[in-house]
Amino acid sequence: MAIVQGLTTSFYSDCLAGKADFATPTIYTYKIALYNGNANLGSTTTTYTTDNEITGTGYTAGGKTLTLLPPVTDQTNEVAYISFVDVTWNPASFTTNGALIYNSTTGASVCVLNFGSTKTANSTFTVTFPAYNSSDAIIRFTN
């Protein structure tokens, strides 16, 4: 099993079909679910799954709702990007290896995060997203 970081292929298809609206945050709700090292998540992940989702104090199946930052189109650097506000579990007592961001309205996957190693939370656990700019944002579309 492996957690391979990146956007999912089905997310690209959903974007092209108009099924991934980030400009109107009231249409869809996006969530982040946490997984253990036995999870099989990657570019071919199409939907949210409970397989190998973590359990523990402070964690509820399905994960947490994400707060979307406004989409940006950067004409100078020929990139459009979005991101989310950092998300925190408190209290937290669990271990995790990665995460799936998904559209909880439809169940469709967006992207997979690999934390690089097993992370253990003993009181608080925070997923900190990269800087919100054209070269670092968690979701970027470039020319």
N, C-alpha and C positions, 0 to 999 in steps of 0.2 A: 504494500500500500504506500501511497505517496501523496503529499500535498504539494502541488506545483502552482506557484504563484503566477497570476496574470488574469487578464480579462477572459471571459468564456466566449467561445465561438457563438453560442446561442445569443449572447448579449449583443454581439455585432449584428446578427440577423434581426433581433428585436428592434435595434436602433433603426435599421433600414426599413423595417415594416411599421415604424411609428409606434412601437409598443413600449418604449422606454423614455417617457417624458420626464425630463429633469427641470424643464423651464416652468412647469406648473406643479409645484410640490404637493398640491392637494389632490392630484389625480392618483398618484401611487405612493405607497409607503415602502421605504427601504429599511432593511434590518441587517444586522450582523450576528451570525451564529458562530459559536466556537466549537472546535473539533480536537479530538485527540490524535496522536500520531498514527493510529491505524486507519484514519480516514483516507479515502481515495477521491481526492478533489483535484481538478485541473481544468484545462481548456475545454474538455468534453463534458463537464458538469453542466446539466441543463436546468436543474431545479434544486430547490432547497431539499435537503434530506436529513432525516434524524439518524442515519447510520453513522455511528461513531461520534455523534454530538456529545459534548461533555455533560457531566452532571456535577453538582457540588453546591455548597452553600453560596447563595446569592445569584446563582445562575438559573434561569428559567428556559425550558426548551423553546427554541425559536429565536433566542437571543434578544437583543435590544434594538429598539427603533433608532434609526440614525437621523440626525438633523442635517439636511442638505444645505450646502453653501451655494450661492447663486452661480449658475453657469457663466463662464467667461469665454468670449471669442477674442483671441489676441491676433489681430491682423498682421502685426509686425513679425511675429514669430510663426505665423501660419499654424496656429494650434487653438483648439477649443478644449476646455477642461472643466471638470467639476471635482468636488471633494465633499467631505463631511466634517462635522464638528467631532472632535475626539470623544470617545465613549468610555464610560467608567462603570465598573461593577463595584459596589461597596454596600454591604460586606461582600467579600469574595474569598472562598476557600476551594480552590480547584487547580487542576493542571490543564494546559492546552498547548497545542502545537500550531494551530492555524485557524483560519476563519473563512466563512463564505458570506459575501455581501449579496443580498438577493432582494427582489421585489416581493414583498410579503403580500401584496394585493393579488398577484398572479402566481407567485411561487417561482418565477423565473430567476435564474442565476445572473449575476453581474460580474463578479470577480472573486478570485481566490487569493487569500493572503497566507503566506508561509512565514511563521515567526522565527525560523532559523534554528530553533531548538525547543525543547520542552520548557514552557514558562509556568512557574508555580506562583499562585496568588495565595497569600496568607491573610490579607486584610482588604486590599484594594487592587483592582486590575484595570488598567487603562490601555486601550488601543489608541495610539497616537498616530494620526495620519501625517503623511509627508507635507512639506510646505505647500501652500496653496498658490502655486504659480505655474507658468507655462512649461517649465522643465521638470517639475517635481510632483505635481498634483496626482492623486491616486488614479484618476481616470482622465486620459488625454487622447485626443484625436488629432493626429498631425498630418500634414501634407507631405 
